[in-house]
Amino acid sequence: MGGKWIYGINPVTEAVKSEIKPKTVFIIDGSKTDRVRRLVELARLSGCHVRTVEKGFFGRFGAALHQGVCAVIEQKVFEDVHDILERVSVQKEPALFVILDGITDPGNFGAILRSAEAAGVNAVVYQTHRAAGVTPTVVKTSSGASEYVPLCLVPNIKHVMSTLSNNAVLICGADSHTGTPLWDVDLSGPVAFVFGSEGEGLKRTVKEHCDQLVKLPLYGKIDSLNVSVAAGIFLFECKRQRLAKIQNNPKLNSSVYD
């Protein structure tokens, strides 16, 4: 069967709600929970076929928590950064990008996508190598956000960083050791945050393509945060600053940030 398998109630529900709906939703025989009933009703109303299958059908997911629900969706369509920049140019709020440098853990990738979608990020950019792909685990961890947030899969993120910088987007690399405290950086304009892997952080050559290195001040004994947690804080500090700028300037349209 062509396409990509997804599993779990939330990811399948979000897929059913999205523009790229699965043709068939598979439900384990005998599943009668309220959440599954609601999913079945939604799937049928959305024109998806619902098929009941035996427990062994879910063996393809190994020990993953599939909750007795899965579906096949079409492969994710990746977008071009130049096309996204054109779309951004006509919107009122400044651009906001996330660029991932070597995030290989599917759980972190999915969690970052979830935060990115919640923060209204214009696109998440990641590389074709040394990076987690959009696997069923990523879809599940993202709670379906992977079906909504635009993704750019590129051979080299440094080329994208240069393109964005040339289009007046501030490239902020997350660096817990040498960066400027996040609260001291003006994030009210177009911004792209670059996050490195948990073990290595940003590569040296990637740092060289950043306009600014930024860090989160930490006040406990632990010297770093999980990258997906840090990404969420970065993104919503950016949104907070933009909202504050709107509130301090009544001439601007605050509805853009509501």
LUMDOMI-524662 format. One record per residue (C-alpha): residue number from 0; chain; x, z, y. Coordinates in pm, 1 decimal. Layout:
! residues N
{NUM, "A", {X, Z, Y}}
...
! end
This chain:
! residues 258
{0, "A", {0.0, 0.0, 0.0}}
{1, "A", {150.9, -106.0, 334.1}}
{2, "A", {174.4, 117.6, 637.2}}
{3, "A", {280.8, 478.2, 684.0}}
{4, "A", {146.3, 781.3, 499.6}}
{5, "A", {37.5, 1081.8, 702.3}}
{6, "A", {-101.9, 1408.2, 568.5}}
{7, "A", {-261.2, 1729.2, 690.5}}
{8, "A", {-596.5, 1784.7, 861.2}}
{9, "A", {-475.0, 1776.6, 1223.8}}
{10, "A", {-253.5, 1465.1, 1197.6}}
{11, "A", {-521.5, 1269.7, 1008.8}}
{12, "A", {-790.2, 1382.9, 1255.1}}
{13, "A", {-578.8, 1268.3, 1550.9}}
{14, "A", {-512.3, 936.4, 1377.7}}
{15, "A", {-887.1, 885.3, 1328.0}}
{16, "A", {-941.6, 954.0, 1699.7}}
{17, "A", {-663.0, 718.5, 1808.8}}
{18, "A", {-677.1, 344.6, 1867.1}}
{19, "A", {-490.0, 273.7, 1542.2}}
{20, "A", {-737.1, 418.9, 1293.9}}
{21, "A", {-659.2, 442.4, 921.3}}
{22, "A", {-875.6, 216.1, 708.8}}
{23, "A", {-910.8, 486.7, 443.8}}
{24, "A", {-894.9, 865.9, 451.9}}
{25, "A", {-820.0, 1031.2, 116.9}}
{26, "A", {-972.5, 1372.6, 43.4}}
{27, "A", {-888.3, 1584.6, -258.8}}
{28, "A", {-1181.2, 1618.6, -497.1}}
{29, "A", {-1370.7, 1945.4, -449.8}}
{30, "A", {-1246.8, 2017.7, -97.1}}
{31, "A", {-1538.5, 2175.5, 89.1}}
{32, "A", {-1392.9, 2360.3, 388.0}}
{33, "A", {-1561.0, 2324.5, 726.5}}
{34, "A", {-1254.1, 2151.7, 871.8}}
{35, "A", {-1252.8, 1892.0, 596.8}}
{36, "A", {-1627.9, 1836.7, 636.1}}
{37, "A", {-1581.7, 1775.6, 1009.1}}
{38, "A", {-1296.0, 1534.5, 940.0}}
{39, "A", {-1504.8, 1342.1, 685.8}}
{40, "A", {-1793.8, 1315.2, 931.7}}
{41, "A", {-1561.5, 1200.1, 1211.8}}
{42, "A", {-1390.8, 946.3, 985.5}}
{43, "A", {-1720.1, 791.8, 878.9}}
{44, "A", {-1850.6, 779.5, 1235.8}}
{45, "A", {-1525.5, 606.9, 1335.6}}
{46, "A", {-1564.0, 342.2, 1067.6}}
{47, "A", {-1300.1, 476.1, 827.3}}
{48, "A", {-1366.0, 464.8, 455.5}}
{49, "A", {-1347.8, 810.6, 291.7}}
{50, "A", {-1223.2, 820.4, -66.0}}
{51, "A", {-1219.8, 1124.0, -296.8}}
{52, "A", {-911.0, 1147.1, -520.4}}
{53, "A", {-765.6, 1382.2, -781.3}}
{54, "A", {-504.1, 1644.1, -694.9}}
{55, "A", {-226.8, 1439.2, -857.4}}
{56, "A", {-272.9, 1170.1, -590.2}}
{57, "A", {-97.1, 1401.4, -343.6}}
{58, "A", {214.7, 1432.8, -559.9}}
{59, "A", {378.1, 1166.3, -343.6}}
{60, "A", {423.0, 1433.4, -73.8}}
{61, "A", {609.2, 1676.3, -298.0}}
{62, "A", {579.7, 2038.9, -190.7}}
{63, "A", {457.9, 1948.5, 160.0}}
{64, "A", {146.4, 2126.0, 287.8}}
{65, "A", {-94.8, 1832.2, 282.7}}
{66, "A", {-415.4, 2045.1, 290.9}}
{67, "A", {-580.3, 1798.0, 53.4}}
{68, "A", {-602.8, 1525.6, 317.7}}
{69, "A", {-398.9, 1210.1, 374.6}}
{70, "A", {-429.7, 856.9, 510.2}}
{71, "A", {-231.8, 537.8, 561.6}}
{72, "A", {-189.2, 406.2, 913.2}}
{73, "A", {-15.1, 99.9, 1049.6}}
{74, "A", {349.0, 140.7, 1141.5}}
{75, "A", {407.3, 273.9, 1492.3}}
{76, "A", {452.9, 2.0, 1751.9}}
{77, "A", {760.9, 79.1, 1960.4}}
{78, "A", {768.2, 0.6, 2330.7}}
{79, "A", {1024.7, -149.3, 2565.9}}
{80, "A", {1168.0, 69.9, 2843.6}}
{81, "A", {1135.6, -211.0, 3099.3}}
{82, "A", {763.6, -245.7, 3023.1}}
{83, "A", {715.6, 128.1, 3065.3}}
{84, "A", {899.0, 123.9, 3398.0}}
{85, "A", {661.1, -147.1, 3518.6}}
{86, "A", {361.7, 66.7, 3423.5}}
{87, "A", {514.4, 374.0, 3585.5}}
{88, "A", {572.1, 185.6, 3911.1}}
{89, "A", {197.4, 170.1, 3977.7}}
{90, "A", {114.3, 531.3, 3893.2}}
{91, "A", {106.2, 808.7, 4151.6}}
{92, "A", {305.6, 1071.8, 3964.9}}
{93, "A", {685.3, 1021.3, 3931.6}}
{94, "A", {821.4, 901.3, 3598.5}}
{95, "A", {907.0, 1149.9, 3325.5}}
{96, "A", {1112.1, 1049.8, 3020.9}}
{97, "A", {1261.7, 1231.2, 2722.7}}
{98, "A", {1577.3, 1089.5, 2561.5}}
{99, "A", {1700.3, 1227.5, 2228.7}}
{100, "A", {2067.4, 1221.7, 2131.9}}
{101, "A", {2101.8, 1280.6, 1758.9}}
{102, "A", {1789.7, 1485.6, 1681.6}}
{103, "A", {1783.8, 1453.7, 1301.4}}
{104, "A", {1555.1, 1742.5, 1206.3}}
{105, "A", {1197.9, 1613.0, 1155.7}}
{106, "A", {1049.9, 1948.4, 1253.7}}
{107, "A", {1230.2, 1949.0, 1588.1}}
{108, "A", {1147.5, 1584.5, 1651.1}}
{109, "A", {778.5, 1644.4, 1583.8}}
{110, "A", {769.5, 1956.3, 1800.4}}
{111, "A", {938.3, 1770.6, 2088.4}}
{112, "A", {682.5, 1489.8, 2059.8}}
{113, "A", {402.9, 1747.0, 2075.3}}
{114, "A", {542.3, 1900.3, 2396.2}}
{115, "A", {611.1, 1555.2, 2540.2}}
{116, "A", {254.7, 1440.4, 2484.3}}
{117, "A", {114.0, 1764.0, 2627.8}}
{118, "A", {331.3, 1721.9, 2938.0}}
{119, "A", {224.4, 1361.0, 2991.1}}
{120, "A", {570.6, 1212.6, 2931.3}}
{121, "A", {585.3, 837.1, 2989.8}}
{122, "A", {803.6, 775.2, 2683.2}}
{123, "A", {1034.6, 938.4, 2430.8}}
{124, "A", {1350.1, 737.2, 2365.3}}
{125, "A", {1563.6, 777.8, 2051.9}}
{126, "A", {1821.8, 579.3, 1858.1}}
{127, "A", {1795.8, 374.6, 1541.1}}
{128, "A", {2080.2, 572.3, 1379.7}}
{129, "A", {2154.6, 943.4, 1345.1}}
{130, "A", {1796.9, 1028.4, 1433.0}}
{131, "A", {1482.5, 1140.1, 1256.1}}
{132, "A", {1226.6, 862.8, 1216.2}}
{133, "A", {850.1, 896.1, 1249.1}}
{134, "A", {799.8, 1038.4, 899.9}}
{135, "A", {489.2, 1215.4, 765.3}}
{136, "A", {663.8, 1545.7, 840.7}}
{137, "A", {717.7, 1440.4, 1202.5}}
{138, "A", {355.5, 1331.3, 1236.5}}
{139, "A", {232.7, 1660.8, 1092.0}}
{140, "A", {467.5, 1876.9, 1300.8}}
{141, "A", {363.1, 1689.1, 1614.0}}
{142, "A", {-4.0, 1764.0, 1531.3}}
{143, "A", {-78.8, 1394.8, 1577.8}}
{144, "A", {100.5, 1363.9, 1912.7}}
{145, "A", {325.6, 1095.1, 1762.6}}
{146, "A", {23.7, 862.6, 1767.4}}
{147, "A", {-22.5, 905.0, 2142.5}}
{148, "A", {315.2, 939.8, 2313.7}}
{149, "A", {493.1, 604.9, 2371.9}}
{150, "A", {813.1, 573.8, 2168.8}}
{151, "A", {1116.9, 357.5, 2240.6}}
{152, "A", {1349.5, 302.3, 1945.2}}
{153, "A", {1680.7, 163.3, 2071.6}}
{154, "A", {2028.6, 88.0, 1933.5}}
{155, "A", {2204.6, 280.8, 2210.2}}
{156, "A", {2049.7, 543.7, 2437.5}}
{157, "A", {2333.1, 507.3, 2691.6}}
{158, "A", {2204.4, 161.2, 2783.2}}
{159, "A", {1858.9, 308.8, 2846.2}}
{160, "A", {2010.0, 588.9, 3054.2}}
{161, "A", {2185.6, 331.1, 3271.8}}
{162, "A", {1865.4, 129.1, 3308.3}}
{163, "A", {1666.5, 434.8, 3415.0}}
{164, "A", {1939.0, 551.1, 3653.0}}
{165, "A", {1943.8, 206.7, 3814.6}}
{166, "A", {1569.1, 248.6, 3869.9}}
{167, "A", {1611.5, 576.1, 4062.4}}
{168, "A", {1536.3, 804.1, 3766.0}}
{169, "A", {1745.6, 1123.7, 3771.0}}
{170, "A", {1917.7, 1163.6, 3431.1}}
{171, "A", {1936.3, 1534.7, 3345.5}}
{172, "A", {2134.5, 1627.5, 3035.4}}
{173, "A", {2061.3, 1962.3, 2871.5}}
{174, "A", {2388.5, 2153.5, 2837.6}}
{175, "A", {2372.3, 2526.9, 2774.2}}
{176, "A", {2734.6, 2589.1, 2875.2}}
{177, "A", {2819.9, 2391.2, 3188.4}}
{178, "A", {2486.4, 2292.3, 3334.8}}
{179, "A", {2322.1, 2400.6, 3659.2}}
{180, "A", {2032.5, 2646.8, 3606.8}}
{181, "A", {1710.2, 2453.2, 3560.7}}
{182, "A", {1536.6, 2643.9, 3841.8}}
{183, "A", {1798.3, 2521.9, 4091.5}}
{184, "A", {1747.5, 2148.8, 4024.9}}
{185, "A", {1490.3, 1941.6, 4212.7}}
{186, "A", {1272.0, 1786.4, 3942.2}}
{187, "A", {992.6, 1666.6, 4168.7}}
{188, "A", {1108.2, 1303.9, 4159.2}}
{189, "A", {1148.0, 1063.5, 3864.8}}
{190, "A", {1335.7, 1244.4, 3585.0}}
{191, "A", {1465.9, 1175.5, 3234.9}}
{192, "A", {1572.2, 1476.8, 3025.0}}
{193, "A", {1836.3, 1416.3, 2758.1}}
{194, "A", {1848.1, 1657.8, 2462.4}}
{195, "A", {2125.0, 1672.9, 2201.8}}
{196, "A", {2128.8, 1796.4, 1844.5}}
{197, "A", {2122.2, 2166.7, 1766.2}}
{198, "A", {2467.6, 2168.4, 1610.7}}
{199, "A", {2661.6, 1940.9, 1845.0}}
{200, "A", {2462.3, 1921.2, 2166.2}}
{201, "A", {2511.5, 1612.8, 2381.7}}
{202, "A", {2793.1, 1376.7, 2292.2}}
{203, "A", {3072.3, 1351.2, 2549.7}}
{204, "A", {2995.7, 985.8, 2621.7}}
{205, "A", {2627.9, 1070.6, 2670.7}}
{206, "A", {2716.6, 1347.3, 2916.7}}
{207, "A", {2918.4, 1095.8, 3115.5}}
{208, "A", {2602.4, 890.1, 3167.6}}
{209, "A", {2406.9, 1188.4, 3305.3}}
{210, "A", {2355.7, 1239.3, 3677.7}}
{211, "A", {2318.1, 1613.9, 3632.9}}
{212, "A", {2380.8, 1866.7, 3354.3}}
{213, "A", {2114.1, 2136.5, 3339.8}}
{214, "A", {2080.0, 2459.9, 3144.2}}
{215, "A", {1829.4, 2737.5, 3083.9}}
{216, "A", {1958.0, 3078.6, 3192.7}}
{217, "A", {1933.7, 3319.1, 2896.6}}
{218, "A", {1911.2, 3695.2, 2933.1}}
{219, "A", {1938.6, 3824.0, 2577.4}}
{220, "A", {2211.0, 3830.7, 2312.7}}
{221, "A", {2126.7, 3486.8, 2167.3}}
{222, "A", {2325.2, 3212.3, 2340.6}}
{223, "A", {2088.8, 2920.7, 2279.1}}
{224, "A", {1728.1, 2820.1, 2213.9}}
{225, "A", {1585.3, 2583.8, 1956.0}}
{226, "A", {1599.1, 2236.0, 2109.1}}
{227, "A", {1224.7, 2182.4, 2078.4}}
{228, "A", {1153.8, 2512.9, 2255.9}}
{229, "A", {1401.4, 2423.8, 2530.6}}
{230, "A", {1245.4, 2079.0, 2568.7}}
{231, "A", {903.1, 2231.6, 2628.0}}
{232, "A", {1039.5, 2463.5, 2897.2}}
{233, "A", {1224.6, 2179.4, 3072.1}}
{234, "A", {917.2, 1957.1, 3074.9}}
{235, "A", {676.6, 2215.7, 3207.4}}
{236, "A", {920.0, 2342.6, 3470.3}}
{237, "A", {926.9, 1982.1, 3590.7}}
{238, "A", {546.4, 1974.7, 3600.9}}
{239, "A", {540.1, 2312.5, 3779.4}}
{240, "A", {774.0, 2187.6, 4050.9}}
{241, "A", {570.7, 1873.3, 4102.0}}
{242, "A", {247.1, 2068.3, 4129.3}}
{243, "A", {408.8, 2310.7, 4375.0}}
{244, "A", {521.7, 2016.4, 4588.2}}
{245, "A", {166.4, 1880.7, 4591.9}}
{246, "A", {19.7, 2220.8, 4680.9}}
{247, "A", {265.9, 2256.5, 4967.8}}
{248, "A", {171.7, 1914.4, 5103.6}}
{249, "A", {-207.4, 1879.2, 5148.2}}
{250, "A", {-166.9, 1512.2, 5235.0}}
{251, "A", {-74.6, 1433.3, 4874.6}}
{252, "A", {-336.1, 1390.5, 4606.5}}
{253, "A", {-323.3, 1697.1, 4385.6}}
{254, "A", {-572.1, 1552.1, 4135.4}}
{255, "A", {-285.3, 1354.1, 3982.8}}
{256, "A", {-142.4, 1677.2, 3841.7}}
{257, "A", {-462.1, 1853.3, 3737.2}}
! end
